[in-house]
Amino acid sequence: MARHPKVFVTLTAPSFGRVHRSVPLRRCQRTVDRCRHGVSQGCSVVHEPEDPLVGTPLCARCFDYESAVLWNAQVTRLWNRSAQELLRELGVRTEKQRDEVEASVRLSYLKVAEFQRRGLVHLHAILRLDGRGGGTPPPPPCFDAAVLADAATAVARGVTWRGVGGTRLCWGRQFDVTVVSEDSPGRVASYLAKYSTKTTGDSSELARRFTSLEAVRRAKLPSHERAFVECAWRMSRRPELKHLRLDRHAHSFGYRGQLLTKSRGYSTTFGALRQVRAEFMDQGSGGDPTTSSFHYDGRGYDHARAERLARVLAEMRAEERRDRRAARLEAEASR
């Protein structure tokens, strides 16, 4: 793939309110203005990257949590729109029609989603142009890395997509497009791997889905993260937003996509990798299937007393959940 043009792209989210920033040797926010709630929009502190204030809003009432949640929930649609627009921009720069571009090249990518400290998703992706035909040939010479980088820059600056309720989605003003040279794929892959391990926050409370608003309120979360989760949960009750299923994705601040995705043609499939691994293990197994194939057999307890105790505790927990649900329904009915 050395002759295939490749660029590394970082796409950011727009601003939904002023937040504390960590800028080396610079004050956080240089302004003397105050917001409509009377809160200063300036901060003279030079924050360290690990400072828990980094990413939190200067005024929580000014931060547009609803728009931020909707942006997270629909960012994958914006990405799809961007991929379509990239082909059009390639046609503009090579003076070809859209169908000619699609007949000549195929866009392949590997994409990683990163959660910023402010709760918004950033996307980091390697974009590669392949030719059409058998195997994965390089594209025609007119589709070089410079053309791809120029087209990606235009998309990052200008693409928009109209989402739910007429909301207008676009990328943030800060973005980066870098041509990937033949000697840098390893560094880029290492960079992507670092972000593939990130979650919405450091708290284990966000490692799983919430099952109720009460569970959200019991969770030990910083105020900014709690505001995101509660906002997503409340918005999920709106009829026009039901299809977004924001309650199922409240723990990821509304983001509904995968952290790591790739196009089908970017590299080999996971199924093919599993098959190669199985064949390799089979060669060294000597015909013993237990060393080349494993399956889940089940789980249980070594002692009958432990099993009885676990059953009692499970019944108590189920009864407690039923009582909480009945109390919640009774409280809602009395309002």
N, C-alpha and C positions, 0 to 999 in steps of 0.2 A: 504493500500500500504506500510505498515511499513516494511514488509519482502522483498520488492522489492529493489534490489541494485540501488542506485542513486548516481550520481556524478554531481557536478557543474563545468562547463567548461567555461573558458574565452579564446577566440581565437582572436588574434590581426592581424593587417595588417603588411606586411613588410615595410621596410624603402624606401622612394622614394626621400630622401634628408634630410640633417640635418635641424632640427627645434629647436626653443627655447623651453626649458623644465623647468618645475617646480619640482625641487627635494628638499625636506626639508633640509635646512641648507647646501646645496651644490650649487656650482656655476653651471650655466647652461651647458656650454660646456668647457671642459678642454683640449684645444689644441692650438698650435700656428700656425697651418697650415693655408694656404690660398687656396681657390678653384682656378680653372682655369680662373675665371673672376677677380681674385685678391681680393676677399672678404674674410675677416677673418672668419674661421670656429670655432673660440673660442668666448666665452661670459662669462665674469667674474661676471655677475649679478646673485644674488640669487632671482629668480622670485617668486613672490607670485602666488598662483593658479589663482587669478582673473586678473593677468596681461594680457592685450590684446596682448602682444607679444608672449605669450605661444602658441605653435602650428604653428607659422608662420615660414617660412624658413629663415635661415641665409642668403642665396643667392637665390632670386626668380628665377634667370636664371638657377640655378643648379637643382632646384626642378623639378622632372619629373611628371608634371601635367597629361600628356597624359596617362602614365602607371598607375597613381593613379586613374584616371577616369575609365580606363578599368578594374582595380581591383575592384572598387566599383560596376561596372556594372555586373561583373561576379562572385561576391563573393557567391551568392546563388548556383551557379553551383559547386563551390568549396565545399560548405557545403554538397550538395547532394553526391558528390564524397566521402567526408569524412565519411558520414553515411554508404555508401557501404563498404568502407575500414574498418570501425569499426567492421562489422560482420566478415570480414576476419581475423582481428587481434584477435577477440574473439575465432575463430576456431584455430588459431595458439597456443593460450595459454591454450586451453582445449583439444588440439589434436583431433579436430573434423573437418570434411570436411564442406565446405560452406553450402551445402544443409542440413547437419545435424544441423548446427547452426540455420538456418532459420526455420527448423522444430521444434526446441526446444524453441527459444526465439523470442521476437519481441522488437525492439527498439522504445521507445516512448520518446518524448522530448517536452519541452517548450523553445522557443528561442526568445531573444530580441536583436535587432540591436541598437548599440549605436554609435553616431558620435563623433569621437575624435575632439579635437581642431585643429589638423592638417588636418582634412577633410576626414579621412579614417574611414571606418566602422569597429567596433569591434562587435563580437558576444558573448553574454552571454547565456548559455543554461543549463537546467537541463536535463540530460540523465537518462533514467530509463529502466531497463530490465524487461519485462513481460514474463510470460510463454504463451504457446499456449493452446488452448482449450476454453471451455465455460467460460464466464465472463472474469476476468483478474487475472488469478492465478499467483503466484510467479514463477520465472524460476527455472530450476533444480539447486541443491546446488552448482554445479561446477561453475556456473556463478554468483559469488559473487561480492561485491562492489570493492574488491581489483583487481580482474581480469578486471572488467569494467574500473577502473581508469588506470590500466596499458595499456589497449588497447587504451583508449582515448589519453593517453600521446604519444603513438607510432604514432597515426594518426596525432596529432598536430605537431609532429616533422617531419614526413616523407611524408605526402600525397601531391601530386601535381596534377594539372589538366591543360591540354593544351587548352588554350582559343583561341579567335579570332586572326587570323594572326600568330598563333604559339606561342603566349605569354604563358609563364609558370607561373601559379598561385600557390602560396603556402602560408601557414600561417606564420606570423612573428615569430621571435625567442622567444619573450616573450609570454608566455601562462600560464594558471593555471588550474589545475585539482584537485578538492577537493571532498572527499567522503562526501555525505550528510548523517548525522546521524539522528536518529529518533527525536531528540530534536531540530534540526536546520531547518526544512522546512520553518517555519514561517519567519526566518531571511532571507533565500534565496529568498522567494517570495517577501519580502519587497525590497530586493536589485534589483530584476528584475523589480518591479513596478517603481522604481526610474528611470531606464533607458528607460522604455517604454514611458515616457513623454518627452524625449529629441528629438530635431530636429537637423538639420545641423548647426544651429547657433542661436544666440539670436535675429537676425534681423527678423522683420515681412516680409521683402522682400522675404524671402525664404519659406514662408508659403504656396505659391501657385506657379503654373507653369508659366514660362515665355512664352509669345506668339511670341516674335521676339527678334532679337539681339539688336535692338534699345531699347526695354524694359529692357534688361539686362544692357545696358550701362546707362540707366536713373536711375537704382536702386541704392540706397545708401548702398553700401556694402564695408566692409574692403577689402583691396587689395588682400589678400590671397583668400578670398571667391569669389571675383569677378573673379580672375584668374581661379578658378575651374569652375565656371559657364560658362565663355566665352570659355574655353577649351572644355567643354562638348558640347556646342552649335556648335563650329567649327567642331569638330570631327563627329557630326551627319550628316554632309554634305558629308562624304566620302562614296562612294558606298558600300565598304566592311563592313561598320559599320551601314548601314541603319537599319538593323533588330534590333539593340540595342535601337533605338529610344532615343538617348541620349538627343535630344532637349526637349523631354517631361519630362526628368528627370534631366535637368540641375540644377534645384533648389535643388536637393538632391545629387549634385556632381556626377551624373551618377548612383547612387544606384537605382535599379529597384524593390527591394523587399519590403515586409511589415516590419514595425517596430516590430510587435509581431506576431509570428506564433507558431503553435503547431501541432504535429502529431494527426491524427484522434483518435488514441487510448489512448492519454495521459489523457484525462478527458472527461467529458460529452460534448456533442455538444451544440453550441449556440441555435440551433433549439429546443433542448430538454429543455433548460433553459427558452426560451420564452414560450414554451407550459406550463411548470409548473407555470410560472408567470401568464399566462392568466387564468389557472384553479384556482389559488389562488384568483385572482381578481374577477373572476366570482362567487366564493362562497360568497363573501361579497358584491356583487353588488345588491342583491335582485332582480335579473332579469333585471336590467337596463343595457342595452348594452353599454351605453355611459361611464360607469365607468369601463368597462373591456376591451374596445377596442377603439382605436383612429385612425383617418386617417387624412391626409392632405386635407383641404377643399379648400385652395386657398389663394391668397394675393391680395391686392389692396390698394386704397387710399380712405380716408374718404371724401375728397372734390374733386369736378370736376376740380377746378383750379389747385390743386396739381397734379392731373393726367395729365392735359395738359402740365404743366411745366415739369414734368418728361419725357413726350414724346418728348418735344422740346429738352431737354438736351440730351436725348438718340440719337436723330437724329443728333445733333451737334457732339456728340462723334463719331458716325459712319462715318460722313462726314470727320472728322479729321483723322480717321484711314485710310480711302480711300485715302486721300491726301498724308499721309505719305507713304503708300504703293506705290502709283504712283511715288512719288519722289524717293523712294528707287530703284524701277525698272528702272527708267530713269538713275539714277546714275550708276547702275550695267551695263546697256547697253552701257554707254559711256566709260567704262573702256577698 
